[in-house]
């Protein structure tokens, strides 16, 4: 073999080694949706053995590595509603899962990373009665009636634009001079508490904190539905997800789930959210 013939395969191997996993393994919306559907079947049955797992797959619950057989996925759940983001750029999904079963209500934020059609990593934020402003009934009432439908192709924000909007929202919690693409109307849902009254002038720019640096940011974005989710940590160290919907480049909906790994998430005490009024 000549030096040139040997050198080219070595270059190819080195090039493949430095590529990120998604670049080596393209994924489609259909493949990601199939992984989400399989997760929901397994979660409803409490059967982690039914998950289409990749070799060496791992599970993370409330930011801690956890055996699949010990996490929430082993608990059968009566799922009332779910909504998913599919990010074909990084081959990841996010699913909001709402359970109002009075035996034990939950709202989950579930991330999966898919490789070759199989789940290589599953991560769940599990919120329930001890978590920030938790009220699954309210969460179901509001989330299930919002329109997160497909955005027309010509009106879609790019993945980068969606992530920039989420970052601006997080940055304004530290510096209130940061420009955020606030929309009107906009409704924010925290645990079970909702801003706004269903009026055309509803705003998410209410009760915004300052001086709080939100760290450990990770994003999953789905331009087709104008949605992006950001995983963060608050300064009190508690983990959180914020799910955003943008329409015409402006924030329309914001959903947050915050896991209180310390009492009251380390935040000042607030009154619990009131039950949602019937519509």
C-alpha positions as CSV (number, residue, x, y, z in Angstrom):
1,X,0.0,0.0,0.0
2,X,1.4,3.4,-0.9
3,X,1.7,6.2,1.7
4,X,-1.1,8.1,0.0
5,X,-3.4,5.1,0.0
6,X,-2.8,4.6,3.6
7,X,-3.1,8.2,4.6
8,X,-6.6,8.8,3.2
9,X,-8.4,6.1,5.2
10,X,-6.7,7.3,8.3
11,X,-8.0,10.8,7.6
12,X,-11.5,9.5,7.1
13,X,-11.3,7.6,10.4
14,X,-10.1,10.7,12.3
15,X,-12.8,12.8,10.7
16,X,-15.5,10.5,11.7
17,X,-14.1,10.3,15.3
18,X,-14.4,14.1,15.8
19,X,-17.9,14.5,14.3
20,X,-20.7,14.8,16.9
21,X,-23.0,11.8,17.1
22,X,-26.0,13.4,15.4
23,X,-23.8,14.2,12.4
24,X,-22.9,10.6,12.1
25,X,-26.4,9.3,12.6
26,X,-29.0,11.4,10.9
27,X,-32.6,11.0,12.3
28,X,-36.0,11.8,11.0
29,X,-39.1,13.1,12.6
30,X,-40.7,9.7,12.1
31,X,-37.9,7.9,13.9
32,X,-38.0,10.4,16.8
33,X,-41.8,10.1,17.0
34,X,-41.5,6.3,17.1
35,X,-39.1,6.6,20.1
36,X,-41.6,8.9,21.9
37,X,-44.5,6.5,21.2
38,X,-42.5,3.6,22.5
39,X,-41.6,5.5,25.7
40,X,-45.3,6.4,26.3
41,X,-46.4,2.8,25.9
42,X,-43.7,1.7,28.3
43,X,-44.5,4.5,30.8
44,X,-48.2,3.7,30.8
45,X,-47.4,0.0,31.5
46,X,-44.6,0.7,34.0
47,X,-42.5,-1.6,31.8
48,X,-39.0,-0.2,31.2
49,X,-38.1,-3.6,29.6
50,X,-40.4,-2.6,26.7
51,X,-38.2,0.5,25.8
52,X,-36.3,0.1,22.6
53,X,-32.9,0.8,24.2
54,X,-29.6,1.1,22.6
55,X,-26.6,-0.9,24.0
56,X,-25.2,0.9,27.1
57,X,-28.3,3.1,27.3
58,X,-28.6,5.1,30.5
59,X,-31.4,6.7,32.6
60,X,-31.3,10.0,34.5
61,X,-34.0,11.1,36.9
62,X,-34.0,14.5,38.5
63,X,-30.4,14.9,37.3
64,X,-29.2,11.7,39.1
65,X,-28.1,8.5,37.2
66,X,-30.7,5.9,38.1
67,X,-31.2,2.3,37.0
68,X,-34.1,1.9,34.7
69,X,-35.8,-0.5,37.1
70,X,-35.8,2.1,39.9
71,X,-37.1,5.2,38.2
72,X,-40.5,6.6,37.5
73,X,-40.6,4.6,34.2
74,X,-41.2,1.4,36.2
75,X,-44.5,3.0,37.7
76,X,-47.6,2.5,35.5
77,X,-49.1,5.9,34.9
78,X,-52.5,7.0,33.6
79,X,-51.3,9.6,31.2
80,X,-54.0,12.2,30.5
81,X,-52.1,14.3,28.0
82,X,-48.7,14.6,26.4
83,X,-47.0,16.9,24.0
84,X,-43.6,16.4,22.3
85,X,-40.8,18.3,20.6
86,X,-38.7,16.5,17.9
87,X,-35.2,17.9,17.3
88,X,-33.8,16.3,14.2
89,X,-30.6,18.3,14.4
90,X,-29.4,16.6,17.6
91,X,-31.6,13.5,17.5
92,X,-33.4,14.4,20.8
93,X,-37.0,14.7,21.9
94,X,-38.8,16.3,24.8
95,X,-42.2,15.2,26.1
96,X,-44.4,16.9,28.6
97,X,-46.4,14.3,30.4
98,X,-49.4,15.1,32.6
99,X,-51.0,12.6,35.0
100,X,-54.0,13.8,37.2
101,X,-54.6,10.4,38.8
102,X,-55.6,11.3,42.4
103,X,-53.7,8.4,43.7
104,X,-50.5,10.2,42.7
105,X,-50.6,13.1,40.2
106,X,-47.4,14.0,38.3
107,X,-46.2,16.3,35.6
108,X,-43.0,15.0,33.9
109,X,-40.5,16.5,31.5
110,X,-38.9,13.7,29.6
111,X,-35.9,14.0,27.3
112,X,-34.7,11.2,25.0
113,X,-31.6,10.9,22.8
114,X,-32.0,8.5,19.9
115,X,-29.3,6.7,18.0
116,X,-30.1,4.3,15.2
117,X,-33.8,4.3,16.1
118,X,-33.1,3.3,19.7
119,X,-33.1,5.3,22.9
120,X,-29.5,5.8,24.0
121,X,-30.4,8.1,26.9
122,X,-33.6,8.8,28.8
123,X,-33.9,11.7,31.3
124,X,-36.9,12.6,33.4
125,X,-37.7,15.6,35.6
126,X,-40.4,14.3,37.9
127,X,-42.6,16.9,39.6
128,X,-45.4,16.1,42.1
129,X,-46.9,17.5,45.3
130,X,-43.7,18.7,46.9
131,X,-42.5,20.7,43.9
132,X,-42.8,24.3,42.9
133,X,-46.5,25.5,42.6
134,X,-47.5,22.0,41.7
135,X,-51.1,21.4,40.5
136,X,-51.5,18.7,37.8
137,X,-55.2,19.5,37.3
138,X,-54.4,23.1,36.5
139,X,-51.5,22.0,34.3
140,X,-53.8,19.7,32.3
141,X,-56.6,22.3,32.0
142,X,-54.3,24.9,30.5
143,X,-51.7,22.9,28.6
144,X,-54.3,20.7,26.8
145,X,-56.3,23.6,25.6
146,X,-53.4,25.6,24.1
147,X,-52.6,25.6,20.4
148,X,-49.1,24.2,19.7
149,X,-49.9,23.2,16.2
150,X,-47.7,23.2,13.2
151,X,-46.3,26.6,12.1
152,X,-46.5,27.3,8.4
153,X,-43.1,26.7,6.7
154,X,-42.8,30.3,5.6
155,X,-43.4,31.6,9.1
156,X,-41.2,29.3,11.1
157,X,-38.4,30.5,13.3
158,X,-35.0,28.8,12.9
159,X,-33.6,26.5,15.5
160,X,-31.0,29.2,16.4
161,X,-33.8,31.8,16.7
162,X,-35.8,29.6,19.1
163,X,-32.8,28.9,21.3
164,X,-31.8,32.6,21.3
165,X,-35.3,33.5,22.5
166,X,-35.0,30.9,25.3
167,X,-31.6,32.3,26.3
168,X,-32.9,35.8,26.4
169,X,-35.7,34.7,28.7
170,X,-33.2,33.1,31.0
171,X,-30.8,36.0,30.8
172,X,-33.4,38.5,31.8
173,X,-33.7,36.7,35.1
174,X,-30.3,38.1,35.9
175,X,-30.3,41.4,34.0
176,X,-33.7,43.0,33.4
177,X,-32.3,45.1,30.6
178,X,-32.0,42.1,28.3
179,X,-34.4,42.3,25.3
180,X,-36.8,39.4,25.3
181,X,-39.2,38.8,22.4
182,X,-42.3,39.1,24.6
183,X,-45.5,38.4,22.8
184,X,-49.1,39.6,23.4
185,X,-51.0,37.7,24.4
186,X,-48.6,35.4,26.3
187,X,-49.4,32.9,29.1
188,X,-46.9,31.4,31.5
189,X,-47.6,28.2,33.4
190,X,-45.5,27.4,36.4
191,X,-46.2,24.0,38.0
192,X,-49.9,24.8,38.0
193,X,-50.0,28.6,38.4
194,X,-50.8,30.6,35.3
195,X,-50.3,34.2,34.4
196,X,-53.1,35.9,32.5
197,X,-56.8,35.8,32.4
198,X,-57.3,34.6,28.8
199,X,-57.4,38.2,27.5
200,X,-55.8,39.7,24.4
201,X,-53.4,41.7,26.6
202,X,-52.1,38.8,28.7
203,X,-48.3,39.0,29.2
204,X,-45.5,36.7,30.4
205,X,-43.5,39.8,31.4
206,X,-44.8,39.8,34.9
207,X,-43.1,38.8,38.2
208,X,-39.7,38.5,36.4
209,X,-36.9,38.0,38.8
210,X,-33.5,39.8,38.7
211,X,-30.0,38.9,39.9
212,X,-30.5,35.2,39.2
213,X,-28.0,33.4,37.0
214,X,-29.5,30.3,35.4
215,X,-26.9,27.7,34.6
216,X,-26.3,24.3,33.0
217,X,-28.4,25.2,30.0
218,X,-29.3,22.6,27.4
219,X,-31.8,23.0,24.6
220,X,-34.1,20.9,22.4
221,X,-35.8,22.8,19.6
222,X,-38.5,21.9,17.1
223,X,-39.1,24.7,14.4
224,X,-42.0,22.8,12.9
225,X,-44.1,23.6,16.0
226,X,-42.2,26.8,17.0
227,X,-41.1,25.2,20.3
228,X,-37.9,25.0,22.3
229,X,-37.2,23.6,25.8
230,X,-34.4,24.6,28.0
231,X,-33.0,22.6,30.9
232,X,-31.4,24.8,33.6
233,X,-30.4,25.0,37.2
234,X,-31.5,27.8,39.4
235,X,-29.0,29.4,41.8
236,X,-30.5,27.3,44.6
237,X,-29.2,24.3,42.6
238,X,-32.6,22.9,41.8
239,X,-33.2,21.5,38.2
240,X,-35.9,23.0,36.0
241,X,-37.2,22.8,32.4
242,X,-38.8,25.8,30.6
243,X,-40.8,25.0,27.5
244,X,-41.5,27.9,25.1
245,X,-43.8,28.4,22.1
246,X,-43.0,31.2,19.6
247,X,-45.4,32.6,17.1
248,X,-44.3,35.3,14.6
249,X,-41.0,35.5,16.5
250,X,-42.7,36.3,19.8
251,X,-43.3,34.3,23.0
252,X,-46.8,32.9,23.1
253,X,-46.6,30.2,25.8
254,X,-44.1,29.3,28.6
255,X,-44.3,26.2,30.7
256,X,-42.0,25.5,33.6
257,X,-41.3,22.5,35.8
258,X,-39.1,22.9,38.8
259,X,-38.0,20.0,41.0
260,X,-37.6,21.0,44.6
261,X,-34.5,19.0,45.6
262,X,-34.3,21.4,48.6
263,X,-37.3,22.7,50.6
264,X,-39.6,24.9,48.6
265,X,-36.9,24.9,45.9
266,X,-35.0,27.4,48.0
267,X,-37.5,30.1,46.9
268,X,-39.6,32.5,49.0
269,X,-42.9,31.0,50.1
270,X,-45.9,31.7,47.8
271,X,-49.5,30.8,48.1
272,X,-50.4,27.5,46.3
273,X,-52.1,27.9,42.9
274,X,-55.9,28.0,43.0
275,X,-57.9,25.3,41.1
276,X,-58.6,26.4,37.6
277,X,-62.1,27.8,37.1
278,X,-64.3,25.7,34.7
279,X,-64.6,27.1,31.2
